[in-house]
Each structure stands twice: as C-alpha cells, then as structure tokens.
C-alpha cells in the first residue's frame, strides 16, 4: 500500500474516532463512574467491536467495490448522503442540558465493561457508515485486495484501541470539565461538522 494513501487513511480514521458518538459516550460514562480501572477493558472492547464491524464490512462490500465501477459510484453517493445525514443529525442533537452521557452500571466488572463496549462499538452506525462508504476508497484496484484490507483493518483497530484508552484516562483526570453541559455540546457539534465534511469528501473522492 502506498504510504501517502495509508497516511490519508490514518488522518481520516483519527478524525472519525474523535467524534462523540455511542462509543465515545460509553467510554466517558464508564470513566466518570469507575475511573481508570476499566480503561483497558473499555479499549479492548472497542477494538473487538471495530474489528468485527470493519472486517464484515470490507469482506462483503470491499470485494464488490474493487471489481465494479458502478457499485463504487452508487455506494459512494449513498455513503456521502448517509454521512451528511449523520452529521446534520449529530449537530442538531447536541445536548443543551446535561453531558449527554449514557447510564452505566457502576458495579460492572471489567469483563462486563469489555462486552458492553464491544457490542456498542460493533453496532455503531457512525463507524459502519465510515467502513462502508469511506474505507473502500483507500483500496487500490491495481493491487491485491486482501493485504490492503488487512493493513487498513489493523491500522483502524489499533487507533481505535489507543483512542479509547486515552479518552478513558483523560475523562478520569478531567471529571468536572467533561461533565459540563457546554463541553459535550461543543464536542458534539464539532463531531457533526466533521461528519458533514467527510460526507462532502466522500462525494468528491475517486477510486484509488
């Protein structure tokens, strides 16, 4: 895989992972209620969830996109519209009151936290939309598909695990700031604008 294409994927993935969504809200909620003791369990659960969702997405759709220009075009525009929809929805749903966090079990064991994080992450529509609409555009049709998909999956899962762990540690250290309503509101609005930007970028991209 071309290094410039891989670096572009790292940048896009990093931007996606920073966007407040079901996974981030869950990470923050557990960090605020249980502290850093569940940081590793949360990060491992997020990694497993993303591994499942991304692998399933690329196995099913990636092969089709790699061989069909028509399928690529249809999926590109569908994905662009979907990302725009998610971005507008996220921007408009930014919480006015409260932190917008989710209710978690304060007595949950690390194993239960791991399972909860894996399920929420695997079913996260934001990530699934990214995998389906955005990731295949970093696959070159002139090279073998499987090695490229493997590199992208490994890269994203590693970034997701690191992102989850850092979020959990920072949330534990910045409890008062994270719990402020305006903080989550601004983060959510920024996330919505980022998704809108990704939707526009998806519409403009051409096959690698």
C-alpha positions as CSV (number, residue, x, y, z in Angstrom):
1,X,0.0,0.0,0.0
2,X,1.2,3.5,-0.9
3,X,2.4,5.3,2.2
4,X,0.6,8.6,1.3
5,X,-2.7,6.6,0.9
6,X,-2.1,5.0,4.3
7,X,-1.3,8.3,6.0
8,X,-4.5,9.8,4.5
9,X,-6.4,6.8,6.0
10,X,-4.8,7.4,9.4
11,X,-5.8,11.0,9.3
12,X,-9.4,10.2,8.3
13,X,-9.7,7.5,10.9
14,X,-8.3,9.7,13.6
15,X,-10.8,12.4,12.9
16,X,-13.7,9.8,13.0
17,X,-12.5,8.3,16.2
18,X,-12.5,11.7,18.0
19,X,-16.1,12.4,17.1
20,X,-18.5,12.0,20.0
21,X,-20.9,9.1,19.3
22,X,-22.2,6.0,21.1
23,X,-18.7,4.5,21.7
24,X,-17.2,7.8,23.0
25,X,-20.1,8.5,25.2
26,X,-19.9,5.0,26.7
27,X,-16.2,5.4,27.3
28,X,-16.7,8.7,29.0
29,X,-19.6,7.3,31.1
30,X,-17.6,4.3,32.4
31,X,-14.6,6.6,33.1
32,X,-16.6,9.0,35.1
33,X,-18.3,6.3,37.2
34,X,-15.5,3.8,37.6
35,X,-12.3,5.7,36.8
36,X,-9.2,4.4,35.0
37,X,-9.6,0.8,36.4
38,X,-11.8,-0.1,33.4
39,X,-9.8,1.8,30.8
40,X,-8.1,-1.4,29.5
41,X,-11.3,-3.3,29.4
42,X,-13.0,-0.5,27.5
43,X,-10.2,-0.2,25.0
44,X,-10.2,-3.9,24.4
45,X,-13.9,-4.0,23.9
46,X,-13.8,-1.1,21.4
47,X,-11.0,-2.8,19.5
48,X,-13.0,-6.1,19.2
49,X,-16.2,-4.2,18.2
50,X,-14.4,-2.3,15.5
51,X,-12.6,-5.5,14.3
52,X,-15.9,-7.3,13.9
53,X,-17.7,-4.4,12.2
54,X,-14.8,-3.4,9.9
55,X,-14.0,-6.9,8.8
56,X,-17.6,-7.7,8.0
57,X,-18.0,-4.5,6.0
58,X,-14.8,-4.9,4.0
59,X,-15.3,-8.6,3.2
60,X,-18.8,-8.1,1.9
61,X,-18.6,-4.7,0.2
62,X,-14.9,-4.2,-0.5
63,X,-14.7,-7.1,-3.0
64,X,-17.7,-5.8,-4.8
65,X,-16.4,-2.2,-5.0
66,X,-13.0,-3.4,-6.1
67,X,-14.5,-5.1,-9.2
68,X,-17.4,-2.9,-10.1
69,X,-17.1,0.8,-11.0
70,X,-20.9,1.1,-11.0
71,X,-21.2,-0.4,-7.5
72,X,-18.4,2.0,-6.3
73,X,-20.3,5.0,-7.7
74,X,-23.6,4.0,-6.2
75,X,-22.1,3.2,-2.8
76,X,-20.0,6.4,-2.8
77,X,-23.0,8.7,-3.2
78,X,-25.2,6.6,-0.8
79,X,-22.4,6.8,1.7
80,X,-21.9,10.5,1.2
81,X,-25.6,11.2,1.8
82,X,-25.6,8.9,4.8
83,X,-22.6,10.7,6.4
84,X,-24.2,14.1,5.7
85,X,-27.4,12.8,7.4
86,X,-25.5,11.6,10.4
87,X,-23.5,14.8,10.6
88,X,-26.6,17.1,10.5
89,X,-28.4,14.8,13.0
90,X,-25.5,14.9,15.4
91,X,-25.1,18.7,15.1
92,X,-28.8,19.3,15.8
93,X,-28.9,16.8,18.7
94,X,-26.1,18.4,20.6
95,X,-27.2,18.3,24.3
96,X,-28.4,21.6,25.9
97,X,-28.8,20.1,29.3
98,X,-26.5,17.5,31.0
99,X,-23.5,15.9,29.4
100,X,-25.4,13.6,27.1
101,X,-23.7,10.6,28.6
102,X,-25.3,7.1,28.9
103,X,-26.3,5.3,32.0
104,X,-23.8,2.6,33.0
105,X,-23.7,0.0,35.8
106,X,-21.3,1.4,38.4
107,X,-20.7,-2.2,39.7
108,X,-19.9,-3.7,36.3
109,X,-16.9,-5.9,36.2
110,X,-14.1,-5.4,33.6
111,X,-15.5,-8.4,31.7
112,X,-18.9,-6.8,31.6
113,X,-17.5,-3.5,30.5
114,X,-15.5,-5.2,27.8
115,X,-18.6,-7.0,26.5
116,X,-20.7,-3.8,26.6
117,X,-18.1,-1.8,24.8
118,X,-17.7,-4.4,22.1
119,X,-21.4,-4.6,21.4
120,X,-22.0,-0.9,21.3
121,X,-18.9,-0.4,19.0
122,X,-19.8,-3.2,16.6
123,X,-23.3,-1.7,16.2
124,X,-22.2,1.9,16.0
125,X,-23.9,3.4,12.8
126,X,-21.3,6.1,12.5
127,X,-18.4,3.6,12.2
128,X,-20.4,1.2,10.0
129,X,-21.2,4.1,7.6
130,X,-17.5,5.0,7.6
131,X,-16.4,1.5,6.9
132,X,-18.9,1.0,4.0
133,X,-18.7,4.4,2.4
134,X,-15.2,5.8,3.1
135,X,-12.7,3.0,3.8
136,X,-13.0,1.1,0.4
137,X,-11.8,4.3,-1.4
138,X,-8.4,3.7,0.1
139,X,-8.2,0.4,-1.6
140,X,-6.2,0.4,-4.9
141,X,-7.7,-1.7,-7.7
142,X,-4.2,-2.3,-9.0
143,X,-3.0,-4.3,-6.0
144,X,-4.2,-7.4,-4.2
145,X,-7.3,-6.7,-2.1
146,X,-6.8,-8.8,1.0
147,X,-3.4,-7.4,2.1
148,X,-4.7,-3.8,1.7
149,X,-7.8,-4.6,3.7
150,X,-5.7,-6.3,6.3
151,X,-3.5,-3.3,6.7
152,X,-6.5,-0.9,7.0
153,X,-8.3,-3.1,9.5
154,X,-5.2,-3.5,11.7
155,X,-4.5,0.3,11.5
156,X,-8.0,1.3,12.4
157,X,-8.4,-1.2,15.2
158,X,-5.0,-0.1,16.7
159,X,-6.0,3.6,16.5
160,X,-9.5,2.8,18.0
161,X,-8.0,1.0,21.0
162,X,-5.5,3.7,21.6
163,X,-8.2,6.4,21.3
164,X,-10.5,4.6,23.7
165,X,-7.7,4.2,26.3
166,X,-6.6,7.8,26.1
167,X,-10.2,9.0,26.3
168,X,-10.8,6.9,29.4
169,X,-7.7,8.2,31.1
170,X,-8.4,11.8,30.3
171,X,-12.0,11.6,31.3
172,X,-10.9,10.2,34.7
173,X,-8.5,13.1,35.1
174,X,-10.9,15.8,33.9
175,X,-14.2,14.7,35.5
176,X,-15.5,18.2,36.3
177,X,-14.8,19.6,32.8
178,X,-16.2,16.6,30.9
179,X,-19.4,16.7,33.0
180,X,-20.1,20.3,32.0
181,X,-23.0,20.6,29.5
182,X,-21.3,23.1,27.2
183,X,-18.3,20.8,26.8
184,X,-20.3,17.9,25.4
185,X,-22.4,20.3,23.3
186,X,-19.4,21.8,21.6
187,X,-17.8,18.4,21.1
188,X,-21.0,17.0,19.6
189,X,-21.4,20.0,17.2
190,X,-17.8,19.7,16.1
191,X,-18.3,16.0,15.5
192,X,-21.4,16.7,13.4
193,X,-19.4,19.2,11.3
194,X,-16.6,16.6,10.8
195,X,-19.1,14.0,9.6
196,X,-20.6,16.6,7.2
197,X,-17.1,17.3,5.9
198,X,-16.4,13.5,5.5
199,X,-19.7,13.2,3.5
200,X,-18.6,16.0,1.2
201,X,-15.1,14.4,0.8
202,X,-16.7,11.1,0.1
203,X,-18.7,12.6,-2.8
204,X,-15.6,14.2,-4.2
205,X,-13.3,11.2,-4.0
206,X,-12.4,8.9,-6.9
207,X,-11.4,5.3,-6.9
208,X,-7.9,4.7,-5.6
